[in-house]
Amino acid sequence: MNNPDTLPPFHEPALARWLRFFWRLTGRSRWMDRQLSLILKYRDFLPKTLPEKYIPEFDSSRISITRGPSGPWATPWIDTFVLLKGAVGFRPRTILEIGSYLGVTARLMAENTGDECRVYALDLDKEHGRAYRSLPVEGKITRLVGESSREVAAPGAPYDMVFIDGDHGRGGALQDSLLAWELLSDRGVIFWHDYQVYDYFVHRSGAVPEALKDFQKATDAKVVSLEGTTLALFSRYPGWETRISPKDLARF
């Protein structure tokens, strides 16, 4: 769903432009990208909050992790833990995962939710979902193959929970966010993975932080960063809605 013609223009600050030039001179290494990205402290703009402030029953709910995340693109352990707490606490009837890869996270969300919950896992890879193939939990998961568009993602809508872990560039992450917003139920929540300040320069026009800034300008969503993780959260779940103070709003 990444259409560059629909994206707001990207204005890169002078400091970032200078550091990008230096990064290119040093061979565009991922290590140097990480070191230089840390200088751009303005990118870490979302208000930080403890997960238990916005996730119901966070301290009392139980989760089961039958298979840990693995591989270079796997969701980190702490992020998986907090996400599963959300899958239990928000009691979703339908979950959309944008970017599923092996399907470990889809499997864990399906295993930790009730029989009435269905997980819709979307990915470009026609063979995605190997982590739950031939397991009993496969019956709770619907595989969606293709670009993250309304046409492909709509079968389970409206969704009570969306986990965005697809394209981490600004354009793709913004389009996925707007799609999630469009398909979200009136009690829905959105989790984003990879809200972090590393790996800025490998993307030509920003990454997840820049996408979330644009997303908040385009909607009335109040997004927070969950402390200790690379997860961001928007919630309209009754009694647990995310809120931002006037001081934090001024940062946008």
C-alpha positions as CSV (number, residue, x, y, z in Angstrom):
1,M,0.0,0.0,0.0
2,N,3.0,2.2,-0.2
3,N,2.1,5.0,-2.8
4,P,4.8,7.7,-2.7
5,D,2.4,10.2,-4.4
6,T,0.1,10.2,-1.3
7,L,2.8,10.7,1.3
8,P,3.4,14.1,2.9
9,P,6.7,15.7,1.9
10,F,9.7,14.7,3.9
11,H,11.9,17.5,5.3
12,E,15.1,16.2,6.7
13,P,16.8,18.4,9.3
14,A,20.2,19.9,8.4
15,L,21.9,17.8,11.1
16,A,20.5,14.6,9.7
17,R,21.5,15.6,6.1
18,W,25.1,16.2,7.2
19,L,25.3,12.9,9.1
20,R,23.8,11.1,6.1
21,F,26.6,12.5,3.9
22,F,29.2,11.4,6.5
23,W,27.6,7.9,6.7
24,R,27.9,7.5,2.9
25,L,31.5,8.5,3.1
26,T,32.2,5.7,5.6
27,G,30.8,3.0,3.4
28,R,27.1,3.0,4.6
29,S,27.8,0.4,7.3
30,R,25.0,-0.7,9.6
31,W,27.3,-0.2,12.6
32,M,28.0,3.4,11.6
33,D,24.3,3.9,10.9
34,R,23.5,2.9,14.5
35,Q,26.1,5.2,16.0
36,L,25.1,8.2,14.0
37,S,21.4,7.6,14.5
38,L,21.8,8.0,18.2
39,I,22.8,11.6,17.7
40,L,19.3,12.4,16.3
41,K,17.6,12.5,19.7
42,Y,14.6,14.5,18.4
43,R,13.4,11.3,16.8
44,D,12.5,9.8,20.2
45,F,9.4,12.1,20.6
46,L,6.6,9.9,21.8
47,P,5.7,10.1,25.5
48,K,7.0,7.1,27.4
49,T,4.8,5.1,29.7
50,L,4.9,1.8,31.5
51,P,3.0,-0.9,29.7
52,E,0.7,-1.6,32.7
53,K,-0.7,2.0,32.4
54,Y,-2.6,1.1,29.2
55,I,-2.8,-2.7,29.1
56,P,-5.5,-4.2,31.2
57,E,-4.6,-6.9,33.7
58,F,-0.9,-6.5,32.8
59,D,0.3,-7.5,36.3
60,S,-2.1,-10.4,36.8
61,S,-2.6,-12.1,33.4
62,R,-0.8,-15.2,32.4
63,I,0.7,-15.8,29.0
64,S,2.3,-18.9,27.4
65,I,5.3,-18.8,25.1
66,T,5.7,-22.1,23.4
67,R,8.2,-20.9,20.9
68,G,10.6,-18.0,21.2
69,P,11.4,-15.4,18.6
70,S,14.4,-16.3,16.4
71,G,16.1,-15.0,13.3
72,P,17.3,-11.5,12.3
73,W,13.8,-10.0,11.9
74,A,12.2,-11.7,14.9
75,T,10.3,-9.6,17.4
76,P,12.5,-9.3,20.6
77,W,11.6,-11.3,23.7
78,I,10.5,-8.3,25.8
79,D,8.4,-6.9,22.9
80,T,6.8,-10.3,22.5
81,F,6.0,-10.5,26.2
82,V,4.3,-7.1,26.2
83,L,2.4,-7.8,23.0
84,L,1.0,-11.0,24.4
85,K,0.0,-9.2,27.5
86,G,-1.9,-6.9,25.3
87,A,-3.5,-9.8,23.3
88,V,-4.8,-11.2,26.7
89,G,-5.7,-8.0,28.4
90,F,-7.6,-6.3,25.5
91,R,-9.6,-9.5,24.8
92,P,-9.7,-9.0,21.0
93,R,-12.1,-10.9,18.8
94,T,-10.1,-10.3,15.7
95,I,-6.4,-9.5,15.3
96,L,-4.6,-8.3,12.2
97,E,-0.8,-8.8,11.9
98,I,0.9,-6.8,9.1
99,G,4.2,-8.4,8.4
100,S,4.1,-12.0,9.6
101,Y,7.3,-13.7,8.3
102,L,7.7,-17.1,9.9
103,G,4.5,-16.6,11.9
104,V,5.9,-17.0,15.4
105,T,4.1,-13.9,16.7
106,A,0.8,-14.9,15.0
107,R,1.1,-18.4,16.5
108,L,1.7,-17.0,20.0
109,M,-1.2,-14.5,19.8
110,A,-3.5,-17.3,18.6
111,E,-2.3,-19.6,21.5
112,N,-2.9,-16.9,24.1
113,T,-6.4,-15.8,23.1
114,G,-9.8,-17.4,23.4
115,D,-11.4,-19.8,20.9
116,E,-13.6,-17.0,19.6
117,C,-10.6,-14.9,18.5
118,R,-9.3,-15.1,15.0
119,V,-5.8,-14.0,13.9
120,Y,-5.3,-12.6,10.3
121,A,-1.7,-12.8,9.3
122,L,-0.7,-10.7,6.3
123,D,2.6,-11.0,4.4
124,L,4.0,-10.7,0.9
125,D,5.6,-14.1,1.1
126,K,3.3,-16.7,-0.3
127,E,4.8,-19.3,2.1
128,H,4.6,-17.3,5.3
129,G,3.4,-19.0,8.5
130,R,5.7,-21.9,8.8
131,A,5.8,-21.6,12.6
132,Y,2.2,-22.8,13.0
133,R,1.7,-25.1,10.0
134,S,0.1,-28.5,11.0
135,L,-0.4,-27.3,14.6
136,P,-3.9,-27.3,16.2
137,V,-3.7,-23.5,16.5
138,E,-3.5,-23.2,12.7
139,G,-7.3,-23.4,12.7
140,K,-7.5,-20.0,14.4
141,I,-5.2,-18.2,11.9
142,T,-6.2,-16.9,8.4
143,R,-3.2,-16.3,6.1
144,L,-3.5,-13.2,3.9
145,V,-1.0,-12.9,1.0
146,G,-0.2,-9.6,-0.8
147,E,0.4,-5.9,-0.3
148,S,-1.1,-4.4,2.8
149,S,-4.1,-2.9,1.2
150,R,-7.8,-2.7,2.2
151,E,-8.6,-5.3,-0.5
152,V,-6.2,-7.8,1.0
153,A,-6.6,-7.0,4.7
154,A,-10.4,-6.5,4.9
155,P,-11.6,-10.1,5.4
156,G,-11.5,-9.9,9.3
157,A,-12.4,-6.2,9.7
158,P,-13.2,-4.5,11.9
159,Y,-10.1,-5.5,14.0
160,D,-9.9,-5.2,17.7
161,M,-6.1,-5.4,17.6
162,V,-3.6,-4.6,14.9
163,F,0.2,-5.4,15.1
164,I,2.2,-3.5,12.5
165,D,5.6,-5.1,11.8
166,G,5.9,-4.8,8.0
167,D,7.8,-2.2,6.0
168,H,9.9,-0.2,8.6
169,G,10.5,2.7,6.2
170,R,8.5,5.9,6.7
171,G,6.3,5.4,3.6
172,G,5.4,1.8,4.2
173,A,4.9,2.2,8.0
174,L,2.7,5.3,7.4
175,Q,0.5,3.5,4.9
176,D,0.2,0.4,7.1
177,S,-0.8,2.7,10.0
178,L,-3.5,4.5,8.0
179,L,-4.8,1.1,6.8
180,A,-5.0,-0.1,10.4
181,W,-6.8,3.1,11.4
182,E,-9.3,2.6,8.7
183,L,-10.0,-1.0,9.7
184,L,-9.9,-0.6,13.5
185,S,-13.0,-1.3,15.6
186,D,-14.5,1.1,18.0
187,R,-12.7,-0.7,20.9
188,G,-9.5,-1.4,18.9
189,V,-5.8,-1.0,19.7
190,I,-2.8,-0.7,17.4
191,F,0.7,-1.9,18.3
192,W,3.7,-0.8,16.3
193,H,7.0,-2.6,16.4
194,D,10.4,-0.9,15.9
195,Y,9.7,2.5,17.3
196,Q,13.4,3.1,18.0
197,V,16.1,5.6,17.0
198,Y,18.6,3.2,15.4
199,D,19.0,2.5,11.7
200,Y,17.8,5.8,10.4
201,F,20.2,6.3,7.4
202,V,19.5,3.0,5.7
203,H,16.0,4.4,5.0
204,R,16.0,7.2,2.5
205,S,13.2,9.3,4.0
206,G,12.8,8.2,7.6
207,A,11.5,5.2,9.4
208,V,8.8,4.2,12.0
209,P,9.3,7.3,14.2
210,E,8.8,9.6,11.2
211,A,5.8,7.6,10.1
212,L,4.2,7.9,13.5
213,K,4.7,11.6,13.5
214,D,2.9,11.9,10.2
215,F,0.2,9.4,11.3
216,Q,-0.7,11.5,14.4
217,K,-0.9,14.6,12.2
218,A,-3.3,12.9,9.8
219,T,-5.5,11.4,12.5
220,D,-6.6,12.2,16.1
221,A,-4.7,9.2,17.4
222,K,-2.7,9.6,20.6
223,V,0.3,7.2,20.4
224,V,2.6,6.4,23.3
225,S,5.9,4.6,23.5
226,L,5.9,1.6,25.9
227,E,8.9,1.9,28.2
228,G,11.6,-0.8,27.9
229,T,10.4,-2.0,24.5
230,T,10.5,-0.9,20.9
231,L,6.6,-0.9,20.8
232,A,4.3,2.0,20.4
233,L,0.6,1.8,21.2
234,F,-2.7,3.5,20.4
235,S,-5.7,2.4,22.3
236,R,-9.4,3.3,22.2
237,Y,-10.3,0.4,24.4
238,P,-12.9,1.7,26.9
239,G,-11.3,2.8,30.1
240,W,-7.8,2.3,28.8
241,E,-7.6,4.9,26.0
242,T,-4.1,6.4,25.3
243,R,-3.8,10.1,26.2
244,I,-1.2,12.7,25.6
245,S,-0.7,15.8,27.8
246,P,-0.7,19.3,26.3
247,K,3.0,19.5,26.9
248,D,3.6,16.3,24.8
249,L,1.3,17.5,22.1
250,A,3.4,20.6,21.7
251,R,6.3,18.4,20.5
252,F,4.4,17.6,17.3
